[in-house]
Amino acid sequence: MAKVWGKKAQNRELIIKAAREVMMEKGASKITYQDVADKADMSRTTVFNHFPSMQSLMESVMESDFEESYRYYCNLKSAGTERILDLFLHHMENLESNLLLTMTELSTIVSSERGRTLYQALDQKMKNDLGKELTDQERNDIMTDLTGVYAGVIFRAYLYEETDPKIIREDFLRLAREILGV
């Protein structure tokens, strides 16, 4: 979590953290203001004052995750296709406990303007890591395929209640390496 200053900013970060934890415990569709307030140890009114709709709270949780992903990717020591795989695998590290949260994040990319903007910036960095020898169209196609495989593997795991992160990870790696030619 990024360092924040001021009581209002600190409360906002605490609420986002609490909401993420409640989502992991109960699922995104069952989260309430009271759940978040209890987890954050503050009043429901305070949560509501920061986030007047549950949608705005969910989007803020996802945006926070995308920002973390962007920072993580920028700080990776690996390069090229390994760097890209490292990011996807980083997202899969806690799948067993937050498969539903991952599904929610995937849907938030398209529903939040900020989510789309953050994802586009990350997507551009990954396309740049694919190498200059590829055309823009080839890089776009590879990123589309990787994103589709990631979403597909997550969706299939959720649909069939596959909770073994090792199996999910191996499925993704096999398909991703095929796409990347590594």
C-alpha positions as semicolon CSV with decimal commas, in nm:
position;residue;x (nm);y (nm);z (nm)
1;M;0,000;0,000;0,000
2;A;0,132;0,345;-0,088
3;K;0,219;0,583;0,193
4;V;-0,063;0,832;0,252
5;W;-0,074;1,152;0,452
6;G;-0,355;1,304;0,653
7;K;-0,637;1,146;0,849
8;K;-0,882;1,145;0,557
9;A;-0,634;0,973;0,324
10;Q;-0,540;0,723;0,595
11;N;-0,906;0,640;0,660
12;R;-0,963;0,591;0,288
13;E;-0,672;0,346;0,268
14;L;-0,794;0,160;0,578
15;I;-1,141;0,131;0,425
16;I;-1,000;-0,002;0,097
17;K;-0,786;-0,255;0,282
18;A;-1,081;-0,364;0,496
19;A;-1,308;-0,395;0,192
20;R;-1,049;-0,615;0,015
21;E;-1,029;-0,841;0,320
22;V;-1,407;-0,868;0,350
23;M;-1,433;-0,942;-0,023
24;M;-1,183;-1,225;0,019
25;E;-1,380;-1,364;0,312
26;K;-1,738;-1,323;0,188
27;G;-1,721;-1,248;-0,183
28;A;-1,786;-0,920;-0,360
29;S;-2,162;-0,968;-0,393
30;K;-2,214;-1,016;-0,017
31;I;-2,012;-0,724;0,116
32;T;-2,195;-0,456;0,319
33;Y;-2,099;-0,115;0,455
34;Q;-2,129;-0,259;0,805
35;D;-1,886;-0,542;0,723
36;V;-1,630;-0,293;0,599
37;A;-1,686;-0,056;0,891
38;D;-1,642;-0,340;1,142
39;K;-1,324;-0,463;0,972
40;A;-1,182;-0,107;0,950
41;D;-1,288;-0,033;1,310
42;M;-1,480;0,280;1,214
43;S;-1,841;0,384;1,173
44;R;-2,057;0,289;0,877
45;T;-2,118;0,662;0,821
46;T;-1,744;0,720;0,782
47;V;-1,722;0,445;0,520
48;F;-2,024;0,589;0,340
49;N;-1,879;0,942;0,348
50;H;-1,569;0,816;0,169
51;F;-1,758;0,586;-0,070
52;P;-2,120;0,689;-0,134
53;S;-2,184;0,373;-0,336
54;M;-2,066;0,016;-0,303
55;Q;-1,964;0,035;-0,671
56;S;-1,725;0,323;-0,597
57;L;-1,575;0,125;-0,309
58;M;-1,528;-0,187;-0,525
59;E;-1,370;0,021;-0,802
60;S;-1,131;0,179;-0,552
61;V;-1,025;-0,163;-0,424
62;M;-0,954;-0,278;-0,780
63;E;-0,778;0,044;-0,872
64;S;-0,557;0,005;-0,568
65;D;-0,472;-0,348;-0,683
66;F;-0,396;-0,229;-1,038
67;E;-0,171;0,046;-0,901
68;E;0,013;-0,214;-0,694
69;S;0,048;-0,435;-1,002
70;Y;0,191;-0,148;-1,203
71;R;0,447;-0,068;-0,931
72;Y;0,530;-0,437;-0,895
73;Y;0,587;-0,473;-1,269
74;C;0,804;-0,163;-1,286
75;N;1,022;-0,294;-1,002
76;L;1,070;-0,647;-1,137
77;K;1,432;-0,736;-1,206
78;S;1,346;-0,983;-1,482
79;A;1,312;-0,867;-1,842
80;G;1,122;-0,945;-2,159
81;T;0,877;-1,233;-2,161
82;E;0,995;-1,357;-1,818
83;R;0,898;-1,021;-1,670
84;I;0,551;-1,053;-1,823
85;L;0,510;-1,406;-1,688
86;D;0,633;-1,291;-1,346
87;L;0,351;-1,037;-1,326
88;F;0,079;-1,286;-1,420
89;L;0,222;-1,538;-1,173
90;H;0,232;-1,271;-0,902
91;H;-0,143;-1,230;-0,950
92;M;-0,188;-1,602;-0,908
93;E;0,003;-1,628;-0,580
94;N;-0,303;-1,597;-0,358
95;L;-0,563;-1,748;-0,588
96;E;-0,674;-2,010;-0,341
97;S;-0,801;-1,743;-0,102
98;N;-0,923;-1,485;-0,352
99;L;-1,038;-1,649;-0,674
100;L;-1,365;-1,455;-0,659
101;L;-1,174;-1,131;-0,600
102;T;-0,965;-1,203;-0,909
103;M;-1,285;-1,258;-1,110
104;T;-1,419;-0,927;-0,977
105;E;-1,096;-0,748;-1,071
106;L;-1,117;-0,878;-1,427
107;S;-1,469;-0,740;-1,465
108;T;-1,370;-0,408;-1,306
109;I;-1,113;-0,343;-1,579
110;V;-1,396;-0,275;-1,821
111;S;-1,634;-0,099;-1,581
112;S;-1,398;0,160;-1,434
113;E;-1,240;0,441;-1,635
114;R;-0,946;0,454;-1,392
115;G;-0,915;0,073;-1,409
116;R;-0,898;0,085;-1,789
117;T;-0,641;0,364;-1,779
118;L;-0,421;0,175;-1,533
119;Y;-0,453;-0,149;-1,726
120;Q;-0,370;0,025;-2,055
121;A;-0,052;0,169;-1,904
122;L;0,050;-0,173;-1,774
123;D;-0,042;-0,336;-2,106
124;Q;0,179;-0,087;-2,292
125;K;0,475;-0,163;-2,064
126;M;0,428;-0,536;-2,124
127;K;0,401;-0,486;-2,502
128;N;0,727;-0,292;-2,492
129;D;0,889;-0,587;-2,315
130;L;0,791;-0,819;-2,599
131;G;1,066;-0,669;-2,811
132;K;1,113;-0,427;-3,097
133;E;1,141;-0,701;-3,360
134;L;0,764;-0,757;-3,342
135;T;0,514;-0,531;-3,513
136;D;0,260;-0,340;-3,306
137;Q;-0,009;-0,576;-3,430
138;E;0,191;-0,884;-3,325
139;R;0,246;-0,736;-2,978
140;N;-0,125;-0,651;-2,951
141;D;-0,218;-1,004;-3,056
142;I;0,018;-1,162;-2,802
143;M;-0,114;-0,945;-2,518
144;T;-0,472;-1,020;-2,620
145;D;-0,395;-1,392;-2,620
146;L;-0,216;-1,376;-2,281
147;T;-0,494;-1,174;-2,121
148;G;-0,752;-1,411;-2,265
149;V;-0,568;-1,717;-2,139
150;Y;-0,531;-1,563;-1,793
151;A;-0,900;-1,473;-1,775
152;G;-0,998;-1,811;-1,919
153;V;-0,789;-2,010;-1,673
154;I;-0,925;-1,805;-1,381
155;F;-1,283;-1,837;-1,506
156;R;-1,251;-2,212;-1,559
157;A;-1,101;-2,256;-1,211
158;Y;-1,387;-2,059;-1,060
159;L;-1,651;-2,241;-1,264
160;Y;-1,523;-2,588;-1,176
161;E;-1,419;-2,495;-0,821
162;E;-1,054;-2,578;-0,886
163;T;-0,879;-2,441;-0,580
164;D;-0,536;-2,596;-0,619
165;P;-0,321;-2,295;-0,711
166;K;-0,050;-2,524;-0,848
167;I;-0,286;-2,668;-1,111
168;I;-0,418;-2,323;-1,206
169;R;-0,065;-2,188;-1,232
170;E;0,058;-2,482;-1,441
171;D;-0,238;-2,447;-1,681
172;F;-0,163;-2,079;-1,728
173;L;0,213;-2,128;-1,769
174;R;0,171;-2,404;-2,028
175;L;-0,062;-2,190;-2,240
176;A;0,129;-1,865;-2,187
177;R;0,463;-2,018;-2,283
178;E;0,302;-2,153;-2,597
179;I;0,180;-1,804;-2,687
180;L;0,517;-1,646;-2,608
181;G;0,717;-1,919;-2,778
182;V;0,933;-1,987;-2,471
